[in-house]
Amino acid sequence: MADKQLHITNGSSFTERLRPMFPNETILTWNEMLCEGPAPADVLSDDFIQTRTAYLTRFEPAAQSQYQTFVNQFDILDKASFDTIIFWFEYDLFCHINLAAAIPFVASKSPASKHYLVCSGTIPGQEGLFGLGELSEQSLTEEYNHRVLLESSDVESLSQIWKVYASDNHSAIRDIAFNGVTFPYLSNCLQAHLERFPLLANGLNALELKVLEAIEGHDFKNNNQLVGYLLRNQGYYGFGDLQWFSIVDRMSICFNQEESLSLNERGRSLLAGTYNALDDIRNPTMFGGTGKYDYLYNPNNKALEKR
């Protein structure tokens, strides 16, 4: 008799992609974006649900009902047992913050199950990083066949990362030990997270700086072209178009939008390092348990400094 398997995916579109491959197995979707906004440590608790719903409803009026649908999926863990649970996530920060919350939570609800991770990224013989949705069915099958068994120590490492992320002590996030073979992209994702805090030099984070550098180095006719470029060249962030449009909108005080996009005096000064925008370009979002402006990032030692 075949093992009873549960699949947990990183998004709705990939869930639908996976269904034909596993037509008789249960598939749940981790439909969250925990890389942005406040998030209590106790995943899917009442406080967590209320906090996340209040945050997401600011951007999507239907978020409350949608979030309850997301939460209700996981009732199955109280009603059924699974021999194997497979997590399908990707190489980027967006996915890794989600998996740091999802895997320990699910493991705590199903301690007797074997837990596996499928994490797309590099492909032997090809350049670049690939999301799950970019893989052929054959490649997805190969990824499944090479899924990685998560040991209890792996789950504990993710649990520690999540607890730090949900706290106000993000400077400790790089002190947590983890298995780099099991999680080959995690170190880069944690570094990408630290760079979301403002730089000491100019008050911008790495994402905001990317916007100015892209405008300086290219001839974009409009914001759509700019966002398209940023989506293709964002490295380990894994953000969607709405997130990038929000960043571009925030940075619009630094560039002109006429026949083409061009930096204004403020934008040029920021790139030249002669101006600090810490008090001018404010985005009061939170990363789990801390505010974006609670720390400054020092590139010399790649560490955070409490403000």
PyMOL commands that set and color helices and strands:
alter all, ss='L'
color gray80, all
select helices_A, chain A and resi 12-18+46-57+63-79+93-109+132-134+137-145+152-165+170-175+186-194+206-217+223-232+241-254+265-272+292-294
alter helices_A, ss='H'
color red, helices_A
select strands_A, chain A and resi 5-9+26-29+37-38+84-90+114-120+148-149+255-257+261-263+286-288+290-291+295-298+303-306
alter strands_A, ss='S'
color yellow, strands_A
deselect
rebuild
show_as cartoon
